[in-house]
Amino acid sequence: MGIAEVLGIVLQLVQAGFQLEAIVGKAKEMKSKGATDDQIHTYLKNLAAAAQADLEKA
Amino acid sequence: MRKYLSSSRNIALAILVTLLSACTPEGMLVHSPDEQAKVTDPLVIARNSIDQAYAVHASITTTLLQNYHDGIITLEEKTALAAKTRDALNYLNSADDLLAAGNLQDANAKVQLAQTIFTALQLELAKQARKEKGQGN
């Protein structure tokens, strides 16, 4: 496995990482604004369901 | 026909992806390490794991959708991968229901099943990165 391949993998993981960072950032923002753990849980659950639906219908 | 990785390369990739995924920065945790350290209730810890897994599911699924729109994966590949993310989501929803019913052990087992799928999907994302690079050359 060459360095270019390793870099490609790292870049892909970074891309996925940016997505995760944005999602977690939103959850933390909700919490800082007073959202309860239940509300954050519901947000993440609905977000996952919506992302799944988008992938399936595309 | 596209060439996929040899088994030895798959193993090397799996190790690399696992190592990289294990290094989750604190900023990507839904509940900070400080918060988690204060939590001793196993039900709350399990709930936090499910929350984190929902976030990981959404990030992987969104990345797969982006890769499909970018032409990195075909419709058939996207459909097959969507079935895997669906399985993972079903495990997480089951875990959530089990936890609500107080069944901690089975809930954690379901989360583990979802995480196994996520590891495989991260390997798939790594393969897609190789394909993307190949298309660029």
N, CA and C atoms of all chains as a GROMACS GRO file, in nm:
protein
  585
    1MET      N    1   0.084  -0.119   0.000
    1MET     CA    2   0.000   0.000   0.000
    1MET      C    3   0.089   0.125   0.000
    2GLY      N    4   0.074   0.209  -0.100
    2GLY     CA    5   0.159   0.327  -0.110
    2GLY      C    6   0.108   0.443  -0.028
    3ILE      N    7   0.192   0.546  -0.020
    3ILE     CA    8   0.155   0.663   0.060
    3ILE      C    9   0.032   0.733   0.003
    4ALA      N   10   0.019   0.730  -0.131
    4ALA     CA   11  -0.097   0.795  -0.193
    4ALA      C   12  -0.226   0.724  -0.153
    5GLU      N   13  -0.218   0.591  -0.145
    5GLU     CA   14  -0.338   0.517  -0.104
    5GLU      C   15  -0.375   0.549   0.041
    6VAL      N   16  -0.272   0.554   0.125
    6VAL     CA   17  -0.298   0.585   0.266
    6VAL      C   18  -0.358   0.724   0.279
    7LEU      N   19  -0.304   0.819   0.201
    7LEU     CA   20  -0.357   0.956   0.206
    7LEU      C   21  -0.503   0.959   0.158
    8GLY      N   22  -0.533   0.880   0.057
    8GLY     CA   23  -0.671   0.874   0.007
    8GLY      C   24  -0.766   0.826   0.114
    9ILE      N   25  -0.723   0.725   0.186
    9ILE     CA   26  -0.806   0.670   0.294
    9ILE      C   27  -0.826   0.775   0.404
   10VAL      N   28  -0.715   0.838   0.439
   10VAL     CA   29  -0.723   0.940   0.544
   10VAL      C   30  -0.817   1.054   0.502
   11LEU      N   31  -0.806   1.095   0.374
   11LEU     CA   32  -0.892   1.203   0.326
   11LEU      C   33  -1.039   1.165   0.333
   12GLN      N   34  -1.068   1.038   0.297
   12GLN     CA   35  -1.208   0.993   0.302
   12GLN      C   36  -1.259   0.994   0.445
   13LEU      N   37  -1.174   0.948   0.536
   13LEU     CA   38  -1.214   0.947   0.677
   13LEU      C   39  -1.232   1.089   0.730
   14VAL      N   40  -1.147   1.179   0.681
   14VAL     CA   41  -1.159   1.320   0.723
   14VAL      C   42  -1.292   1.376   0.675
   15GLN      N   43  -1.328   1.339   0.549
   15GLN     CA   44  -1.457   1.386   0.496
   15GLN      C   45  -1.572   1.338   0.584
   16ALA      N   46  -1.569   1.209   0.618
   16ALA     CA   47  -1.673   1.155   0.706
   16ALA      C   48  -1.664   1.222   0.843
   17GLY      N   49  -1.541   1.253   0.884
   17GLY     CA   50  -1.520   1.319   1.012
   17GLY      C   51  -1.582   1.457   1.015
   18PHE      N   52  -1.573   1.529   0.902
   18PHE     CA   53  -1.634   1.662   0.896
   18PHE      C   54  -1.785   1.652   0.913
   19GLN      N   55  -1.843   1.550   0.850
   19GLN     CA   56  -1.988   1.530   0.865
   19GLN      C   57  -2.022   1.507   1.012
   20LEU      N   58  -1.943   1.420   1.076
   20LEU     CA   59  -1.968   1.388   1.216
   20LEU      C   60  -1.949   1.510   1.304
   21GLU      N   61  -1.845   1.588   1.274
   21GLU     CA   62  -1.817   1.707   1.353
   21GLU      C   63  -1.933   1.806   1.345
   22ALA      N   64  -1.991   1.820   1.225
   22ALA     CA   65  -2.102   1.912   1.207
   22ALA      C   66  -2.224   1.867   1.286
   23ILE      N   67  -2.250   1.736   1.285
   23ILE     CA   68  -2.366   1.682   1.357
   23ILE      C   69  -2.348   1.699   1.507
   24VAL      N   70  -2.229   1.662   1.554
   24VAL     CA   71  -2.201   1.673   1.698
   24VAL      C   72  -2.201   1.821   1.740
   25GLY      N   73  -2.150   1.908   1.652
   25GLY     CA   74  -2.150   2.051   1.681
   25GLY      C   75  -2.291   2.105   1.701
   26LYS      N   76  -2.382   2.057   1.617
   26LYS     CA   77  -2.522   2.100   1.629
   26LYS      C   78  -2.581   2.051   1.761
   27ALA      N   79  -2.552   1.926   1.797
   27ALA     CA   80  -2.603   1.871   1.924
   27ALA      C   81  -2.550   1.951   2.042
   28LYS      N   82  -2.422   1.988   2.036
   28LYS     CA   83  -2.363   2.065   2.146
   28LYS      C   84  -2.423   2.205   2.153
   29GLU      N   85  -2.451   2.262   2.035
   29GLU     CA   86  -2.514   2.394   2.031
   29GLU      C   87  -2.653   2.388   2.096
   30MET      N   88  -2.727   2.281   2.064
   30MET     CA   89  -2.860   2.263   2.125
   30MET      C   90  -2.848   2.256   2.276
   31LYS      N   91  -2.747   2.182   2.321
   31LYS     CA   92  -2.730   2.164   2.465
   31LYS      C   93  -2.696   2.297   2.532
   32SER      N   94  -2.610   2.375   2.465
   32SER     CA   95  -2.570   2.504   2.524
   32SER      C   96  -2.688   2.600   2.531
   33LYS      N   97  -2.789   2.574   2.446
   33LYS     CA   98  -2.907   2.660   2.448
   33LYS      C   99  -3.017   2.605   2.538
   34GLY      N  100  -2.981   2.501   2.614
   34GLY     CA  101  -3.076   2.452   2.714
   34GLY      C  102  -3.155   2.329   2.676
   35ALA      N  103  -3.121   2.267   2.564
   35ALA     CA  104  -3.194   2.146   2.525
   35ALA      C  105  -3.166   2.034   2.625
   36THR      N  106  -3.266   1.952   2.649
   36THR     CA  107  -3.249   1.840   2.740
   36THR      C  108  -3.183   1.723   2.666
   37ASP      N  109  -3.133   1.626   2.743
   37ASP     CA  110  -3.074   1.507   2.680
   37ASP      C  111  -3.176   1.434   2.594
   38ASP      N  112  -3.302   1.434   2.639
   38ASP     CA  113  -3.408   1.368   2.562
   38ASP      C  114  -3.428   1.438   2.427
   39GLN      N  115  -3.421   1.570   2.428
   39GLN     CA  116  -3.439   1.645   2.303
   39GLN      C  117  -3.323   1.619   2.207
   40ILE      N  118  -3.202   1.611   2.262
   40ILE     CA  119  -3.085   1.584   2.177
   40ILE      C  120  -3.092   1.442   2.123
   41HIS      N  121  -3.135   1.351   2.207
   41HIS     CA  122  -3.151   1.212   2.163
   41HIS      C  123  -3.250   1.203   2.048
   42THR      N  124  -3.362   1.272   2.062
   42THR     CA  125  -3.465   1.272   1.957
   42THR      C  126  -3.411   1.335   1.829
   43TYR      N  127  -3.336   1.444   1.844
   43TYR     CA  128  -3.276   1.511   1.727
   43TYR      C  129  -3.185   1.415   1.650
   44LEU      N  130  -3.096   1.346   1.724
   44LEU     CA  131  -3.000   1.256   1.658
   44LEU      C  132  -3.072   1.136   1.594
   45LYS      N  133  -3.171   1.086   1.664
   45LYS     CA  134  -3.247   0.971   1.610
   45LYS      C  135  -3.320   1.011   1.481
   46ASN      N  136  -3.384   1.127   1.483
   46ASN     CA  137  -3.455   1.174   1.364
   46ASN      C  138  -3.358   1.206   1.250
   47LEU      N  139  -3.240   1.260   1.286
   47LEU     CA  140  -3.141   1.292   1.185
   47LEU      C  141  -3.093   1.165   1.113
   48ALA      N  142  -3.067   1.061   1.191
   48ALA     CA  143  -3.024   0.934   1.132
   48ALA      C  144  -3.133   0.877   1.042
   49ALA      N  145  -3.258   0.886   1.087
   49ALA     CA  146  -3.369   0.835   1.007
   49ALA      C  147  -3.383   0.914   0.876
   50ALA      N  148  -3.366   1.045   0.885
   50ALA     CA  149  -3.377   1.129   0.765
   50ALA      C  150  -3.262   1.102   0.668
   51ALA      N  151  -3.141   1.084   0.721
   51ALA     CA  152  -3.025   1.055   0.635
   51ALA      C  153  -3.044   0.920   0.566
   52GLN      N  154  -3.100   0.824   0.640
   52GLN     CA  155  -3.127   0.692   0.581
   52GLN      C  156  -3.229   0.704   0.468
   53ALA      N  157  -3.337   0.779   0.494
   53ALA     CA  158  -3.441   0.797   0.392
   53ALA      C  159  -3.385   0.866   0.268
   54ASP      N  160  -3.300   0.965   0.289
   54ASP     CA  161  -3.240   1.037   0.174
   54ASP      C  162  -3.154   0.942   0.090
   55LEU      N  163  -3.078   0.858   0.158
   55LEU     CA  164  -2.991   0.764   0.085
   55LEU      C  165  -3.074   0.664   0.005
   56GLU      N  166  -3.182   0.618   0.066
   56GLU     CA  167  -3.266   0.517   0.000
   56GLU      C  168  -3.343   0.572  -0.119
   57LYS      N  169  -3.384   0.697  -0.109
   57LYS     CA  170  -3.469   0.752  -0.217
   57LYS      C  171  -3.387   0.814  -0.331
   58ALA      N  172  -3.258   0.839  -0.306
   58ALA     CA  173  -3.174   0.907  -0.408
   58ALA      C  174  -3.161   0.820  -0.533
   59MET      N  175  -1.440  -0.432  -1.557
   59MET     CA  176  -1.482  -0.466  -1.421
   59MET      C  177  -1.383  -0.406  -1.320
   60ARG      N  178  -1.444  -0.346  -1.220
   60ARG     CA  179  -1.355  -0.281  -1.124
   60ARG      C  180  -1.278  -0.384  -1.044
   61LYS      N  181  -1.152  -0.349  -1.021
   61LYS     CA  182  -1.071  -0.437  -0.937
   61LYS      C  183  -1.083  -0.392  -0.792
   62TYR      N  184  -1.112  -0.484  -0.708
   62TYR     CA  185  -1.118  -0.452  -0.567
   62TYR      C  186  -0.989  -0.497  -0.501
   63LEU      N  187  -0.976  -0.460  -0.378
   63LEU     CA  188  -0.852  -0.487  -0.308
   63LEU      C  189  -0.830  -0.636  -0.287
   64SER      N  190  -0.705  -0.676  -0.286
   64SER     CA  191  -0.674  -0.815  -0.254
   64SER      C  192  -0.702  -0.836  -0.106
   65SER      N  193  -0.711  -0.962  -0.064
   65SER     CA  194  -0.746  -0.988   0.075
   65SER      C  195  -0.641  -0.933   0.171
   66SER      N  196  -0.513  -0.943   0.130
   66SER     CA  197  -0.409  -0.891   0.220
   66SER      C  198  -0.420  -0.739   0.233
   67ARG      N  199  -0.453  -0.674   0.122
   67ARG     CA  200  -0.470  -0.529   0.128
   67ARG      C  201  -0.594  -0.493   0.209
   68ASN      N  202  -0.698  -0.576   0.195
   68ASN     CA  203  -0.818  -0.552   0.275
   68ASN      C  204  -0.786  -0.556   0.423
   69ILE      N  205  -0.704  -0.653   0.461
   69ILE     CA  206  -0.668  -0.666   0.602
   69ILE      C  207  -0.589  -0.544   0.647
   70ALA      N  208  -0.495  -0.501   0.563
   70ALA     CA  209  -0.414  -0.383   0.597
   70ALA      C  210  -0.503  -0.260   0.609
   71LEU      N  211  -0.599  -0.248   0.515
   71LEU     CA  212  -0.691  -0.134   0.518
   71LEU      C  213  -0.778  -0.138   0.642
   72ALA      N  214  -0.826  -0.259   0.674
   72ALA     CA  215  -0.914  -0.273   0.791
   72ALA      C  216  -0.841  -0.230   0.917
   73ILE      N  217  -0.714  -0.270   0.928
   73ILE     CA  218  -0.635  -0.233   1.045
   73ILE      C  219  -0.618  -0.082   1.051
   74LEU      N  220  -0.586  -0.023   0.935
   74LEU     CA  221  -0.563   0.121   0.930
   74LEU      C  222  -0.690   0.198   0.965
   75VAL      N  223  -0.801   0.155   0.904
   75VAL     CA  224  -0.928   0.224   0.930
   75VAL      C  225  -0.967   0.211   1.076
   76THR      N  226  -0.947   0.092   1.132
   76THR     CA  227  -0.982   0.071   1.272
   76THR      C  228  -0.899   0.161   1.363
   77LEU      N  229  -0.770   0.169   1.332
   77LEU     CA  230  -0.681   0.253   1.413
   77LEU      C  231  -0.722   0.400   1.403
   78LEU      N  232  -0.751   0.445   1.280
   78LEU     CA  233  -0.789   0.585   1.262
   78LEU      C  234  -0.924   0.615   1.327
   79SER      N  235  -1.018   0.518   1.314
   79SER     CA  236  -1.150   0.542   1.372
   79SER      C  237  -1.147   0.544   1.524
   80ALA      N  238  -1.049   0.472   1.580
   80ALA     CA  239  -1.040   0.467   1.726
   80ALA      C  240  -0.996   0.601   1.783
   81CYS      N  241  -0.932   0.681   1.695
   81CYS     CA  242  -0.879   0.809   1.743
   81CYS      C  243  -0.985   0.918   1.725
   82THR      N  244  -1.104   0.898   1.781
   82THR     CA  245  -1.209   0.997   1.769
   82THR      C  246  -1.174   1.119   1.854
   83PRO      N  247  -1.158   1.236   1.790
   83PRO     CA  248  -1.128   1.356   1.869
   83PRO      C  249  -1.241   1.386   1.967
   84GLU      N  250  -1.203   1.448   2.076
   84GLU     CA  251  -1.304   1.481   2.178
   84GLU      C  252  -1.417   1.565   2.119
   85GLY      N  253  -1.381   1.653   2.024
   85GLY     CA  254  -1.481   1.741   1.965
   85GLY      C  255  -1.590   1.668   1.888
   86MET      N  256  -1.566   1.541   1.857
   86MET     CA  257  -1.665   1.465   1.780
   86MET      C  258  -1.749   1.375   1.870
   87LEU      N  259  -1.737   1.391   2.000
   87LEU     CA  260  -1.819   1.315   2.093
   87LEU      C  261  -1.942   1.397   2.129
   88VAL      N  262  -2.060   1.334   2.117
   88VAL     CA  263  -2.182   1.406   2.151
   88VAL      C  264  -2.179   1.448   2.297
   89HIS      N  265  -2.129   1.360   2.381
   89HIS     CA  266  -2.117   1.390   2.524
   89HIS      C  267  -1.969   1.394   2.556
   90SER      N  268  -1.922   1.505   2.612
   90SER     CA  269  -1.779   1.523   2.635
   90SER      C  270  -1.725   1.423   2.737
   91PRO      N  271  -1.594   1.394   2.732
   91PRO     CA  272  -1.536   1.301   2.829
   91PRO      C  273  -1.562   1.343   2.973
   92ASP      N  274  -1.561   1.477   3.001
   92ASP     CA  275  -1.589   1.524   3.136
   92ASP      C  276  -1.730   1.486   3.178
   93GLU      N  277  -1.823   1.507   3.085
   93GLU     CA  278  -1.962   1.472   3.116
   93GLU      C  279  -1.974   1.322   3.142
   94GLN      N  280  -1.909   1.245   3.054
   94GLN     CA  281  -1.921   1.100   3.064
   94GLN      C  282  -1.857   1.047   3.192
   95ALA      N  283  -1.750   1.115   3.237
   95ALA     CA  284  -1.682   1.070   3.358
   95ALA      C  285  -1.773   1.084   3.480
   96LYS      N  286  -1.863   1.184   3.472
   96LYS     CA  287  -1.954   1.208   3.586
   96LYS      C  288  -2.069   1.107   3.588
   97VAL      N  289  -2.091   1.043   3.474
   97VAL     CA  290  -2.204   0.952   3.463
   97VAL      C  291  -2.165   0.813   3.510
   98THR      N  292  -2.239   0.762   3.604
   98THR     CA  293  -2.211   0.626   3.652
   98THR      C  294  -2.329   0.533   3.626
   99ASP      N  295  -2.442   0.590   3.589
   99ASP     CA  296  -2.560   0.508   3.562
   99ASP      C  297  -2.542   0.435   3.429
  100PRO      N  298  -2.539   0.301   3.432
  100PRO     CA  299  -2.519   0.226   3.306
  100PRO      C  300  -2.623   0.257   3.199
  101LEU      N  301  -2.745   0.289   3.243
  101LEU     CA  302  -2.850   0.321   3.146
  101LEU      C  303  -2.817   0.451   3.071
  102VAL      N  304  -2.763   0.548   3.146
  102VAL     CA  305  -2.727   0.675   3.083
  102VAL      C  306  -2.606   0.655   2.991
  103ILE      N  307  -2.511   0.575   3.036
  103ILE     CA  308  -2.393   0.547   2.952
  103ILE      C  309  -2.437   0.480   2.822
  104ALA      N  310  -2.529   0.386   2.833
  104ALA     CA  311  -2.579   0.317   2.713
  104ALA      C  312  -2.654   0.415   2.622
  105ARG      N  313  -2.729   0.505   2.684
  105ARG     CA  314  -2.804   0.605   2.606
  105ARG      C  315  -2.706   0.694   2.529
  106ASN      N  316  -2.598   0.732   2.597
  106ASN     CA  317  -2.496   0.815   2.530
  106ASN      C  318  -2.432   0.741   2.414
  107SER      N  319  -2.409   0.611   2.431
  107SER     CA  320  -2.351   0.531   2.322
  107SER      C  321  -2.444   0.527   2.201
  108ILE      N  322  -2.573   0.516   2.230
  108ILE     CA  323  -2.671   0.513   2.121
  108ILE      C  324  -2.673   0.649   2.050
  109ASP      N  325  -2.670   0.757   2.128
  109ASP     CA  326  -2.666   0.892   2.068
  109ASP      C  327  -2.546   0.905   1.975
  110GLN      N  328  -2.428   0.863   2.025
  110GLN     CA  329  -2.306   0.873   1.945
  110GLN      C  330  -2.319   0.789   1.818
  111ALA      N  331  -2.379   0.671   1.832
  111ALA     CA  332  -2.394   0.582   1.717
  111ALA      C  333  -2.491   0.640   1.613
  112TYR      N  334  -2.596   0.707   1.662
  112TYR     CA  335  -2.688   0.773   1.568
  112TYR      C  336  -2.612   0.881   1.488
  113ALA      N  337  -2.525   0.954   1.557
  113ALA     CA  338  -2.447   1.059   1.489
  113ALA      C  339  -2.352   0.997   1.386
  114VAL      N  340  -2.288   0.886   1.422
  114VAL     CA  341  -2.197   0.819   1.329
  114VAL      C  342  -2.276   0.766   1.209
  115HIS      N  343  -2.394   0.709   1.235
  115HIS     CA  344  -2.477   0.659   1.126
  115HIS      C  345  -2.510   0.771   1.028
  116ALA      N  346  -2.554   0.885   1.082
  116ALA     CA  347  -2.593   0.997   0.995
  116ALA      C  348  -2.472   1.046   0.914
  117SER      N  349  -2.354   1.049   0.976
  117SER     CA  350  -2.235   1.100   0.904
  117SER      C  351  -2.194   1.004   0.793
  118ILE      N  352  -2.195   0.875   0.821
  118ILE     CA  353  -2.157   0.777   0.718
  118ILE      C  354  -2.259   0.778   0.604
  119THR      N  355  -2.387   0.780   0.640
  119THR     CA  356  -2.493   0.777   0.539
  119THR      C  357  -2.488   0.901   0.450
  120THR      N  358  -2.462   1.016   0.511
  120THR     CA  359  -2.453   1.140   0.434
  120THR      C  360  -2.332   1.136   0.341
  121THR      N  361  -2.221   1.080   0.389
  121THR     CA  362  -2.101   1.070   0.304
  121THR      C  363  -2.126   0.974   0.187
  122LEU      N  364  -2.195   0.864   0.213
  122LEU     CA  365  -2.228   0.770   0.104
  122LEU      C  366  -2.317   0.838   0.000
  123LEU      N  367  -2.414   0.916   0.047
  123LEU     CA  368  -2.503   0.987  -0.046
  123LEU      C  369  -2.423   1.086  -0.131
  124GLN      N  370  -2.330   1.156  -0.066
  124GLN     CA  371  -2.246   1.252  -0.139
  124GLN      C  372  -2.161   1.179  -0.244
  125ASN      N  373  -2.107   1.063  -0.206
  125ASN     CA  374  -2.025   0.986  -0.300
  125ASN      C  375  -2.108   0.937  -0.419
  126TYR      N  376  -2.235   0.906  -0.392
  126TYR     CA  377  -2.324   0.866  -0.501
  126TYR      C  378  -2.349   0.985  -0.596
  127HIS      N  379  -2.377   1.099  -0.538
  127HIS     CA  380  -2.401   1.219  -0.620
  127HIS      C  381  -2.275   1.257  -0.699
  128ASP      N  382  -2.159   1.228  -0.642
  128ASP     CA  383  -2.032   1.262  -0.709
  128ASP      C  384  -1.991   1.156  -0.812
  129GLY      N  385  -2.072   1.050  -0.824
  129GLY     CA  386  -2.044   0.947  -0.923
  129GLY      C  387  -1.937   0.848  -0.882
  130ILE      N  388  -1.904   0.847  -0.754
  130ILE     CA  389  -1.800   0.755  -0.706
  130ILE      C  390  -1.856   0.614  -0.691
  131ILE      N  391  -1.985   0.605  -0.655
  131ILE     CA  392  -2.048   0.473  -0.648
  131ILE      C  393  -2.170   0.471  -0.740
  132THR      N  394  -2.202   0.350  -0.786
  132THR     CA  395  -2.316   0.335  -0.877
  132THR      C  396  -2.445   0.324  -0.797
  133LEU      N  397  -2.556   0.325  -0.870
  133LEU     CA  398  -2.687   0.310  -0.805
  133LEU      C  399  -2.695   0.175  -0.734
  134GLU      N  400  -2.643   0.072  -0.800
  134GLU     CA  401  -2.648  -0.063  -0.740
  134GLU      C  402  -2.565  -0.067  -0.612
  135GLU      N  403  -2.448  -0.006  -0.617
  135GLU     CA  404  -2.362  -0.004  -0.497
  135GLU      C  405  -2.428   0.077  -0.386
  136LYS      N  406  -2.488   0.189  -0.425
  136LYS     CA  407  -2.556   0.274  -0.326
  136LYS      C  408  -2.671   0.199  -0.261
  137THR      N  409  -2.745   0.124  -0.342
  137THR     CA  410  -2.858   0.049  -0.288
  137THR      C  411  -2.811  -0.059  -0.191
  138ALA      N  412  -2.704  -0.127  -0.227
  138ALA     CA  413  -2.650  -0.232  -0.140
  138ALA      C  414  -2.599  -0.174  -0.008
  139LEU      N  415  -2.533  -0.059  -0.017
  139LEU     CA  416  -2.480   0.004   0.104
  139LEU      C  417  -2.592   0.061   0.191
  140ALA      N  418  -2.698   0.110   0.124
  140ALA     CA  419  -2.813   0.162   0.199
  140ALA      C  420  -2.879   0.051   0.281
  141ALA      N  421  -2.874  -0.071   0.228
  141ALA     CA  422  -2.930  -0.184   0.303
  141ALA      C  423  -2.849  -0.208   0.431
  142LYS      N  424  -2.718  -0.188   0.420
  142LYS     CA  425  -2.633  -0.207   0.540
  142LYS      C  426  -2.656  -0.097   0.642
  143THR      N  427  -2.667   0.028   0.594
  143THR     CA  428  -2.693   0.136   0.690
  143THR      C  429  -2.832   0.120   0.751
  144ARG      N  430  -2.925   0.064   0.673
  144ARG     CA  431  -3.059   0.038   0.726
  144ARG      C  432  -3.052  -0.066   0.838
  145ASP      N  433  -2.973  -0.172   0.814
  145ASP     CA  434  -2.956  -0.274   0.919
  145ASP      C  435  -2.901  -0.210   1.047
  146ALA      N  436  -2.800  -0.125   1.030
  146ALA     CA  437  -2.738  -0.060   1.147
  146ALA      C  438  -2.840   0.027   1.219
  147LEU      N  439  -2.919   0.102   1.140
  147LEU     CA  440  -3.020   0.190   1.201
  147LEU      C  441  -3.125   0.107   1.275
  148ASN      N  442  -3.164  -0.006   1.216
  148ASN     CA  443  -3.261  -0.092   1.283
  148ASN      C  444  -3.206  -0.146   1.416
  149TYR      N  445  -3.077  -0.180   1.416
  149TYR     CA  446  -3.014  -0.225   1.541
  149TYR      C  447  -3.019  -0.114   1.646
  150LEU      N  448  -2.990   0.009   1.603
  150LEU     CA  449  -2.989   0.120   1.698
  150LEU      C  450  -3.129   0.149   1.751
  151ASN      N  451  -3.228   0.143   1.663
  151ASN     CA  452  -3.366   0.165   1.708
  151ASN      C  453  -3.409   0.055   1.805
  152SER      N  454  -3.366  -0.068   1.776
  152SER     CA  455  -3.396  -0.179   1.868
  152SER      C  456  -3.329  -0.156   2.002
  153ALA      N  457  -3.203  -0.111   1.996
  153ALA     CA  458  -3.129  -0.082   2.120
  153ALA      C  459  -3.202   0.024   2.201
  154ASP      N  460  -3.251   0.126   2.132
  154ASP     CA  461  -3.322   0.234   2.198
  154ASP      C  462  -3.448   0.181   2.267
  155ASP      N  463  -3.523   0.096   2.196
  155ASP     CA  464  -3.645   0.037   2.254
  155ASP      C  465  -3.611  -0.053   2.372
  156LEU      N  466  -3.506  -0.135   2.357
  156LEU     CA  467  -3.467  -0.226   2.464
  156LEU      C  468  -3.424  -0.149   2.588
  157LEU      N  469  -3.352  -0.040   2.566
  157LEU     CA  470  -3.305   0.040   2.678
  157LEU      C  471  -3.424   0.105   2.750
  158ALA      N  472  -3.521   0.152   2.671
  158ALA     CA  473  -3.640   0.212   2.730
  158ALA      C  474  -3.716   0.111   2.816
  159ALA      N  475  -3.702  -0.018   2.779
  159ALA     CA  476  -3.768  -0.124   2.856
  159ALA      C  477  -3.679  -0.174   2.970
  160GLY      N  478  -3.560  -0.112   2.984
  160GLY     CA  479  -3.470  -0.150   3.093
  160GLY      C  480  -3.381  -0.268   3.065
  161ASN      N  481  -3.380  -0.314   2.942
  161ASN     CA  482  -3.298  -0.429   2.904
  161ASN      C  483  -3.160  -0.381   2.856
  162LEU      N  484  -3.073  -0.355   2.952
  162LEU     CA  485  -2.943  -0.295   2.922
  162LEU      C  486  -2.854  -0.390   2.841
  163GLN      N  487  -2.849  -0.514   2.880
  163GLN     CA  488  -2.757  -0.610   2.816
  163GLN      C  489  -2.789  -0.626   2.667
  164ASP      N  490  -2.915  -0.649   2.636
  164ASP     CA  491  -2.952  -0.668   2.496
  164ASP      C  492  -2.936  -0.538   2.416
  165ALA      N  493  -2.962  -0.426   2.484
  165ALA     CA  494  -2.945  -0.297   2.417
  165ALA      C  495  -2.799  -0.277   2.376
  166ASN      N  496  -2.708  -0.306   2.468
  166ASN     CA  497  -2.566  -0.292   2.437
  166ASN      C  498  -2.523  -0.387   2.326
  167ALA      N  499  -2.581  -0.506   2.326
  167ALA     CA  500  -2.548  -0.604   2.221
  167ALA      C  501  -2.590  -0.551   2.084
  168LYS      N  502  -2.706  -0.487   2.079
  168LYS     CA  503  -2.753  -0.430   1.951
  168LYS      C  504  -2.662  -0.316   1.904
  169VAL      N  505  -2.616  -0.234   1.999
  169VAL     CA  506  -2.526  -0.125   1.962
  169VAL      C  507  -2.396  -0.182   1.906
  170GLN      N  508  -2.348  -0.290   1.967
  170GLN     CA  509  -2.226  -0.355   1.917
  170GLN      C  510  -2.244  -0.403   1.774
  171LEU      N  511  -2.361  -0.460   1.744
  171LEU     CA  512  -2.389  -0.507   1.608
  171LEU      C  513  -2.386  -0.390   1.509
  172ALA      N  514  -2.444  -0.279   1.551
  172ALA     CA  515  -2.444  -0.159   1.464
  172ALA      C  516  -2.300  -0.111   1.442
  173GLN      N  517  -2.220  -0.113   1.548
  173GLN     CA  518  -2.082  -0.064   1.536
  173GLN      C  519  -1.999  -0.154   1.446
  174THR      N  520  -2.030  -0.283   1.445
  174THR     CA  521  -1.961  -0.375   1.354
  174THR      C  522  -1.990  -0.337   1.209
  175ILE      N  523  -2.114  -0.302   1.183
  175ILE     CA  524  -2.151  -0.258   1.048
  175ILE      C  525  -2.081  -0.127   1.013
  176PHE      N  526  -2.072  -0.036   1.111
  176PHE     CA  527  -2.005   0.092   1.086
  176PHE      C  528  -1.858   0.071   1.048
  177THR      N  529  -1.793  -0.024   1.116
  177THR     CA  530  -1.652  -0.051   1.085
  177THR      C  531  -1.640  -0.099   0.939
  178ALA      N  532  -1.730  -0.187   0.897
  178ALA     CA  533  -1.729  -0.236   0.759
  178ALA      C  534  -1.756  -0.122   0.661
  179LEU      N  535  -1.847  -0.033   0.699
  179LEU     CA  536  -1.880   0.079   0.610
  179LEU      C  537  -1.765   0.177   0.600
  180GLN      N  538  -1.691   0.194   0.710
  180GLN     CA  539  -1.573   0.283   0.705
  180GLN      C  540  -1.468   0.224   0.612
  181LEU      N  541  -1.458   0.092   0.612
  181LEU     CA  542  -1.367   0.026   0.517
  181LEU      C  543  -1.414   0.051   0.374
  182GLU      N  544  -1.546   0.045   0.355
  182GLU     CA  545  -1.602   0.070   0.223
  182GLU      C  546  -1.574   0.215   0.179
  183LEU      N  547  -1.585   0.308   0.273
  183LEU     CA  548  -1.555   0.448   0.240
  183LEU      C  549  -1.408   0.463   0.199
  184ALA      N  550  -1.322   0.388   0.264
  184ALA     CA  551  -1.180   0.392   0.228
  184ALA      C  552  -1.160   0.339   0.086
  185LYS      N  553  -1.233   0.233   0.051
  185LYS     CA  554  -1.225   0.180  -0.086
  185LYS      C  555  -1.274   0.283  -0.186
  186GLN      N  556  -1.382   0.355  -0.149
  186GLN     CA  557  -1.436   0.455  -0.240
  186GLN      C  558  -1.336   0.568  -0.262
  187ALA      N  559  -1.259   0.599  -0.158
  187ALA     CA  560  -1.156   0.702  -0.172
  187ALA      C  561  -1.053   0.658  -0.274
  188ARG      N  562  -1.021   0.528  -0.274
  188ARG     CA  563  -0.925   0.476  -0.373
  188ARG      C  564  -0.983   0.487  -0.513
  189LYS      N  565  -1.113   0.456  -0.526
  189LYS     CA  566  -1.177   0.465  -0.657
  189LYS      C  567  -1.181   0.610  -0.706
  190GLU      N  568  -1.210   0.702  -0.611
  190GLU     CA  569  -1.215   0.843  -0.646
  190GLU      C  570  -1.080   0.889  -0.698
  191LYS      N  571  -0.974   0.843  -0.631
  191LYS     CA  572  -0.840   0.881  -0.673
  191LYS      C  573  -0.810   0.824  -0.811
  192GLY      N  574  -0.856   0.698  -0.835
  192GLY     CA  575  -0.834   0.635  -0.964
  192GLY      C  576  -0.904   0.708  -1.076
  193GLN      N  577  -1.027   0.758  -1.046
  193GLN     CA  578  -1.102   0.834  -1.146
  193GLN      C  579  -1.034   0.966  -1.178
  194GLY      N  580  -0.968   1.023  -1.076
  194GLY     CA  581  -0.902   1.153  -1.094
  194GLY      C  582  -0.778   1.143  -1.178
  195ASN      N  583  -0.714   1.024  -1.179
  195ASN     CA  584  -0.589   1.006  -1.254
  195ASN      C  585  -0.612   0.985  -1.402
   0.00000   0.00000   0.00000
